[in-house]
Amino acid sequence: MRLHNKVILITGSGSGIGKSTALLFAREGAKLVINDLSEQNGTATVKEIQEAGGEAIFIRADVTNPAEVSAMVDQIIAHYGVIDVLFNNAGISGVGLLHEIEPEAWDRVINVNIRGVYLPSKYVIPHMMERRAGSIINMSSCIAEIGLARRASYAATKGAVLALTKSMQVDYAPYNIRVNALLPGTIMTPFVENYLKTSYADPEQAIAGLKKRQLSEELGLPEDVAKAALFLASDESSFVMGSPFYVDGGVVFGKNA
């Protein structure tokens, strides 16, 4: 019970890494607030947690909409009184060479991946400041540290999230609020699996190519990222501040010859 009675908001937790993290956190004693645009996915996550004996509620809110995010935070505070941990997990991918990306597509990736970290943080942080306690986990990516073909918009946002994390930590350290970033590599979420199936004539060959980029020679699972998030959410990481936490199978730090 490493998260016993902690109230934790995870954005984008109806599927993928967010869902796996929510399930793990619930098993560790947390009270989960599941947020997602998909009510079907969000309520399914809540049901799974509750059926396993955990505690969770679902709140639908668009993380790019100030009114919806503010109302979500108000609802959590009214229900639980506190928010101990915020995991800014919601995000979308963007694929294409810079000159091929239409402005509307560029703006959508920027809006969800950066504004979607800014707004939940903006409305949660004052409550953490008042209590002088809290942990914020921002979802960046190993792409913030490396170049990757056809990922210009996505890379720009994840680099921004990493820089934002460090700046936030400086500002809120006096209030005993920790802010850290997760930098996953390629994780086999349902989204990634669907992308590979729909974008490549031979998905298995594409997966084999992805595996070669990693020292582990394996792709990550959502549970791998969830376990790292658990450490950052728990009191065990009380001396970890403003850190990029790599969960990438060795992509960033080199490849065997």
C-alpha positions in Angstrom: 0.0 0.0 0.0 2.6 2.5 -1.1 -0.2 5.0 -2.0 -2.5 4.4 0.9 -5.4 6.9 0.8 -3.7 9.3 -1.6 -6.1 11.0 -4.0 -4.7 10.8 -7.5 -5.9 12.4 -10.7 -4.7 10.8 -13.9 -5.6 12.5 -17.2 -6.2 10.3 -20.2 -6.6 7.2 -18.1 -9.3 5.4 -20.0 -6.7 3.3 -21.9 -3.0 2.6 -22.5 -0.4 3.9 -20.0 -3.0 5.9 -18.1 -5.3 2.9 -17.5 -2.4 0.6 -16.5 -1.2 3.2 -14.1 -4.6 3.7 -12.5 -5.0 0.0 -12.0 -1.6 -0.3 -10.3 -2.2 2.8 -8.2 -5.5 1.4 -7.0 -3.9 -1.9 -6.0 -1.4 0.3 -3.9 -4.3 1.9 -2.0 -4.9 5.1 -3.9 -8.2 6.8 -4.5 -8.3 7.3 -8.3 -9.9 10.0 -10.3 -10.1 8.8 -13.9 -10.2 11.4 -16.5 -10.7 10.8 -20.2 -12.6 12.2 -23.2 -14.2 8.8 -23.8 -16.8 8.1 -21.2 -17.0 4.5 -22.3 -13.3 4.0 -21.7 -13.2 6.0 -18.5 -16.1 4.2 -16.9 -14.7 0.9 -17.9 -11.5 1.7 -16.1 -13.4 2.7 -13.0 -15.5 -0.5 -13.1 -12.3 -2.6 -13.4 -10.8 -0.9 -10.3 -14.0 -1.2 -8.3 -14.4 -4.9 -9.2 -10.9 -5.5 -7.9 -11.8 -3.8 -4.6 -10.3 -0.4 -5.3 -11.8 3.1 -5.2 -12.3 5.3 -8.3 -14.6 7.9 -9.9 -14.7 9.1 -13.5 -14.9 12.7 -14.6 -15.1 13.5 -18.3 -13.2 16.7 -19.1 -11.3 18.0 -22.1 -7.8 18.9 -20.7 -7.5 21.7 -23.3 -10.7 23.4 -22.0 -10.1 25.7 -19.0 -13.8 25.7 -17.8 -13.9 21.9 -17.9 -10.6 21.4 -16.2 -11.4 24.0 -13.5 -14.8 22.3 -12.9 -13.1 18.9 -12.7 -10.7 20.0 -10.0 -13.5 21.7 -8.1 -15.5 18.4 -8.2 -12.5 16.5 -6.9 -11.9 18.9 -4.0 -15.6 18.8 -3.1 -15.6 15.0 -3.1 -12.2 14.2 -1.5 -10.9 17.5 -0.1 -7.4 17.1 -1.6 -5.4 16.1 -4.6 -2.2 14.5 -3.6 -0.9 13.5 -7.0 -1.5 14.8 -10.5 -0.4 12.7 -13.4 -0.6 14.7 -16.6 -0.7 11.7 -18.9 -3.2 12.8 -21.6 -1.6 13.3 -25.0 -1.8 12.5 -28.7 0.8 11.6 -31.4 1.7 13.6 -34.5 3.3 12.1 -37.6 4.9 13.8 -40.6 7.7 15.9 -41.9 7.5 19.5 -40.8 6.7 20.9 -44.2 3.9 18.3 -44.7 2.1 19.1 -41.4 -1.0 21.3 -41.8 -1.3 24.1 -39.3 -4.5 22.7 -37.9 -2.8 19.3 -37.2 0.2 21.1 -35.7 -2.0 23.2 -33.4 -3.9 20.2 -32.2 -0.8 18.3 -31.1 0.6 21.4 -29.4 -2.8 22.1 -27.8 -3.3 18.7 -26.3 0.2 17.8 -25.3 1.3 21.2 -23.8 -1.9 23.0 -22.9 -3.1 19.6 -21.6 -0.3 19.7 -19.0 -0.6 23.5 -18.3 -4.3 23.6 -17.5 -4.6 20.6 -15.0 -1.4 21.9 -13.3 -2.8 25.5 -13.1 -5.9 24.4 -11.3 -4.4 21.7 -9.1 -1.3 23.5 -7.9 -3.1 26.1 -5.7 -4.6 23.3 -3.6 -1.2 21.7 -3.3 0.4 25.0 -2.3 -2.2 25.5 0.4 -1.4 22.1 1.9 2.3 22.5 1.1 2.5 19.0 -0.4 2.0 17.2 -3.7 3.6 15.3 -6.5 3.1 16.1 -10.2 4.2 13.7 -12.9 4.3 15.0 -16.5 4.4 12.7 -19.5 7.2 13.6 -21.7 9.0 11.1 -24.0 12.5 10.0 -24.8 12.0 11.8 -28.1 12.6 15.0 -26.1 16.3 13.9 -26.0 16.8 12.3 -29.5 15.9 12.8 -33.1 13.2 10.6 -34.6 12.0 10.7 -38.2 8.6 12.2 -39.0 7.8 13.3 -35.4 8.4 17.0 -35.6 5.2 18.1 -33.8 5.3 15.4 -31.2 9.0 16.0 -30.5 8.4 19.7 -30.1 5.7 19.1 -27.5 7.6 16.5 -25.5 10.7 18.7 -25.4 8.5 21.5 -24.1 7.0 19.3 -21.4 10.4 18.4 -20.2 11.5 22.0 -20.0 8.2 23.0 -18.3 8.8 20.3 -15.7 12.1 21.7 -14.7 10.8 25.2 -14.5 7.8 24.2 -12.5 10.0 22.4 -10.0 12.0 25.5 -9.4 8.8 27.6 -8.8 7.1 25.1 -6.5 9.8 23.5 -4.5 9.3 26.0 -1.7 5.8 24.6 -1.3 7.1 21.0 -1.0 5.6 20.1 -4.4 7.7 17.7 -6.5 7.5 17.8 -10.3 9.1 15.1 -12.4 8.8 13.8 -16.0 8.5 10.4 -17.4 10.3 9.8 -20.7 9.1 6.5 -22.2 10.4 4.8 -25.3 8.1 2.9 -27.6 5.4 1.4 -25.5 3.0 -1.2 -27.0 -0.3 0.6 -26.1 -3.5 -0.1 -28.0 -2.9 3.2 -29.8 0.6 2.2 -31.0 -0.6 -1.3 -31.9 -3.4 0.2 -34.1 -1.0 2.7 -35.6 1.4 0.0 -36.7 -1.4 -2.1 -38.1 -2.9 0.7 -40.1 0.3 2.5 -41.2 2.5 -0.4 -42.3 2.0 -3.1 -44.9 3.9 -5.5 -42.6 3.3 -4.6 -38.9 5.5 -7.4 -37.7 8.5 -6.0 -39.7 7.8 -2.6 -38.3 7.8 -3.9 -34.7 11.1 -5.7 -35.4 12.6 -2.4 -36.6 11.4 -0.6 -33.5 13.0 -3.3 -31.3 16.4 -2.8 -32.9 16.4 0.8 -31.7 16.5 -0.3 -28.1 19.3 -1.8 -26.0 16.7 -4.2 -24.5 15.7 -5.3 -28.0 12.1 -5.4 -26.7 9.3 -2.9 -26.7 8.0 -1.6 -23.4 4.6 -2.4 -21.9 2.2 0.1 -20.3 3.0 -1.6 -17.0 6.7 -0.7 -17.3 5.8 3.0 -17.3 3.1 2.5 -14.6 5.8 1.2 -12.2 8.0 4.2 -12.8 5.0 6.5 -12.1 4.3 4.6 -8.9 7.7 5.4 -7.6 7.3 9.1 -8.5 3.9 9.2 -6.9 4.9 7.6 -3.7 6.8 9.1 -0.8 9.8 6.8 -1.7 10.8 9.5 -4.3 10.7 12.4 -1.8 14.3 13.4 -2.9 13.5 13.2 -6.6 12.8 16.7 -8.0 12.7 18.1 -11.5 14.1 14.8 -12.9 13.6 13.2 -16.4 12.8 9.5 -15.6 13.7 7.3 -18.6 11.7 4.2 -19.3 12.9 3.6 -22.8 14.7 0.3 -22.9 18.0 2.1 -23.6 17.0 4.2 -26.6 18.5 7.5 -25.4 21.8 6.2 -24.1 23.0 4.2 -27.1 22.9 1.0 -29.0 25.0 -2.1 -28.9 27.4 -2.4 -31.9 
